[in-house]
Amino acid sequence: MAAIGDAISVSSSEEAAAQGRVGSLLIRPIEVVSALLLSLIVVLLLGGVASRYIFSIPVIWIDEVASISFLWLAMLGSAIAIDRNEHLRLTLFLGMFPEKAQGFIQTLASLGMATFLLVMLQPAIEYVMEEWYVTSAALNIPNSFRVSAIAFGFFTMLLLVLSYVVRTSRMRDILAASLLIAAFAGAFWLLSPTLLRLGHINILIFLVGVVAVCLAMGVPIAFCFGIGTLAFLAFSTRVPIFVMIGRIDEGMSSIILLSVPIFVLLGCVLDATGMGKAIVDFLASLLGHVRAGMSYVLLGSLFLVSGISGSKVSDMATVAPALFPEMKRRGHRPREMIALLATGAAMADTVPPSIVLIVLGSVAGVSIAGLFTSGFVVAMVLLLVLAILARWKAARESLAGVRRAPLSTIGRTMLIAAPALVLPFLIRSAVGGGIATATEVSTIAVLYALLVGIFLYGGIGWRKFYGMLVETAALSGAILLILGTALAMAWALTQTGFAQQLAALMTTLPGGWMSFMAVTVVVFLVLGCVLEGLPAIVLMAPLMFPIAKNLGINDVHYAMVVVTAMNIGLMTPPIGIGFYIACKIGGVSPDEAMGAIWPYIVALLVGLVLIASIPAISTAFL
């Protein structure tokens, strides 16, 4: 299992630097532009909120400028993520190969990415030319100014990937990988007349087989979907590749998704200002003296902090360093701490403003206000089952020397944490109450966090703030490129008629909606292990939600089951990506933590069964 220790590559900037960044001269101007674009989006959205709610004068062109800036931010951020090696990828299987073979496989994976980008570049340019005849409603300018971001992003990423290959790969590996890619492409092209007659078998060959092979080689997930879809359209259909660009544009450009980079930035502000640590300190002073108290503090901190950052990685990185030393002193074993951290983060992902909930609402057409309200209640159920298990596990916890914190300490930590504690409830109530959209609330929350951080928590220097903007652009670009290619793949899947046949099959299952719910749980547990949350949602939501609706399942209830199952899969070893992230943050070997996490996974599954079988848990407060 030692090879699995680095099973997921969500590399930090330091790690990327250690591997040798290859595009410094090209990427630095892009980082500056990305930081400016993100700042512009925040300012524009704040201006829109002020004009609408304070002056009652809606400014129509703000949304259009924000939409143009958003797509450029997404594509430039994707390029930055290429340079930093921050695109999400699965390296579990790559680590199992001999060291000599790994170099060739990595070269093959990189050249596969480059091939995809090169092939897609011409349709992207054609898309720009086609969109010249479409003008925006408010600014009255050609839509080409917006969609040219896709062509520029593909070209920039192609240069960065090729630069990386040239600088890090041996020439014989480059030649061998190039010949192998050409051989496979030629073979598929020669077989295309036969493939055209195979029907749904092509789904297994391209959308399952090619994607699975790319995943195993360590190709970033966004490019796995892109390569599989490109091969499917090119070799087994008569659909022009040009159509795929439009689907990628659609997947990345939804106005609802504007809140994704803003909430990512909010998580960075949370980490930089120490607002998350203030919440942890307050809960520790309040509950730290009771048996299993530190476990309660860890779970409660994840619950509250996630309501600010919207990111599991940010949640775990904030909570673990603040609590693990004291938990170790009390006799908690590191593997148990990691198990609780990982499953607690899975629990917290339904707490608003979860980015997963925002994306799900956008893709499946579900009310984000309803998802935020229901997610809070569902997280409480999962928090309860984990707390019960933690209490049972703490029977032998050492409380020697532990004293109840004096009221003065509790009061002081509460006073310090109060501005931070207000934020998650402000976000949930504003969106859930219909006062503002998720995008509007995200910008208000960033402004609030910045002001509170500057005046109450020590502030943020300009250099650090610039770094946060660039980091937000890179992470947002990686997320949004996954959404774009996943939507293209989902579209290709639905065009085969497979979705209609799947719906017909599902509606005939014995047991009605409960059987369908059981199938849903299994599907998203597996997909959560392999694909991570966002791509699994974008791929399956267009297929599964219409079936659920036909069976009379409330869309918010179904969404809660989907997100919970997916998050449990995400933390389930030996493949679950989130489990390895938790191990990395906590500094514990995955093979050590793997044996300890199963009781916590079972506890989450118990909570999932309750959520799936009792719709009122999800719908009672809507």
MOBEL-V466104 format. One record per backbone hydrogen bond with DSSP energy under -1.0 kcal/mol. NH is the residue of the N-H (numbers start at 0). CO is the residue of the C=O. Records with the same first field share a line. If there is no record, write none. Layout:
NH=CO ; CO
This chain:
3=0
4=1
6=3
8=88
15=11
16=12
17=13
18=14
26=22
27=23
30=26
31=27
32=28
33=29
34=30
35=31
36=32
37=33
38=34
39=35
40=36
41=37
42=38
43=39
44=40
45=41
46=42
47=43
48=44
49=45
50=46
51=47
52=48
53=49
54=49
56=50
64=60
65=61
66=62
67=63
68=64
69=65
70=66
71=67
72=68
73=69
74=70
75=71
76=72
77=73
78=74
79=75
80=76
81=77
82=78
83=79
85=80
90=6
94=90
95=92
96=93
101=97
102=98
104=100
105=101
106=102
107=103
108=104
109=105
110=106
111=107
112=108
113=109
114=110
115=111
116=112
117=113
118=114
119=115
123=119
124=120
125=121
126=122
127=123
128=124
129=125
130=126
132=129
133=130
135=140
142=130 ; 133
144=141
145=142
146=142
147=143
148=145
149=146
151=147
152=148
153=149
154=150
155=151
156=152
157=153
158=154
159=155
160=156
161=157
162=158
163=159
164=160
165=161
166=162
167=163
168=164
173=169
174=170
175=171
176=172
177=173
178=174
179=175
180=176
181=177
182=178
183=179
184=180
185=181
186=182
187=183
188=184
189=185
190=186
194=190
195=191
196=193
197=194
200=197
201=198
202=199
204=200
205=201
207=202
208=203
209=204
210=205
211=207
212=208
213=209
214=210
215=211
216=212
217=214
218=213
220=87
223=219
224=220
225=221
226=222
227=223
228=224
229=225
230=226
231=227
232=228
233=229
234=230
235=231
242=239
243=240
246=242
247=243
248=244
249=245
250=246
251=247
252=248
256=253
257=254
258=255
259=256
262=258
263=259
264=260
265=261
266=262
267=263
268=264
269=265
270=266
271=267
272=268
273=269
277=273
278=274
279=275
280=276
281=277
282=278
283=279
284=280
285=281
286=282
287=283
289=286
292=289
295=291
296=292
297=293
298=294
299=295
300=296
301=297
302=298
303=299
304=300
305=301
307=304
308=304
309=305
314=310
315=311
316=312
317=313
318=314
319=315
322=318
323=319
326=322
327=323
328=324
329=325
330=327
331=326
336=332
337=333
338=334
339=335
340=336
341=337
342=338
343=339
344=340
345=341
346=342
347=343
349=346
350=347
354=309
357=353
358=354
359=355
360=356
361=357
362=358
363=359
370=366
371=367
372=368
373=369
374=370
375=371
376=372
377=373
378=374
379=375
380=376
381=377
382=378
383=379
384=380
385=381
386=382
387=383
388=384
389=385
390=386
391=387
392=388
393=389
394=391
396=393
397=329
401=398
409=405
410=406
411=407
412=408
413=409
414=410
415=411
416=412
417=413
420=416
421=417
425=421
426=422
427=423
428=424
429=425
430=426
431=427
432=428
433=430
434=429
435=429
440=436
441=437
442=438
443=439
444=440
445=441
446=442
447=443
448=444
449=445
450=446
451=447
452=448
453=449
454=450
455=451
458=452
464=460
465=461
466=462
467=463
468=464
469=465
470=466
471=467
472=468
473=469
474=470
475=471
476=472
477=473
478=474
479=475
480=476
481=477
482=478
483=479
484=480
485=481
486=482
487=483
488=484
489=485
490=486
491=487
492=488
493=489
494=490
496=493
500=496
501=497
502=498
503=499
504=500
505=501
506=502
508=505
511=508
513=510
515=511
516=512
517=513
518=514
519=515
520=516
521=517
522=518
523=519
524=520
525=521
526=522
527=523
528=524
529=525
530=526
535=531
536=532
537=533
538=534
539=535
540=536
543=539
544=540
547=543
548=544
549=545
550=546
551=548
552=547
557=553
558=554
559=555
560=556
561=557
562=558
563=559
564=560
565=561
566=562
567=563
568=564
569=565
570=566
571=568
575=571
577=569
578=569
580=576
581=577
582=578
583=579
584=580
585=581
586=582
587=582
592=588
593=589
596=592
600=596
601=597
602=598
603=599
604=600
605=601
606=602
607=603
608=604
609=605
610=606
611=607
612=608
613=609
616=613
617=614
618=614
619=615
621=618
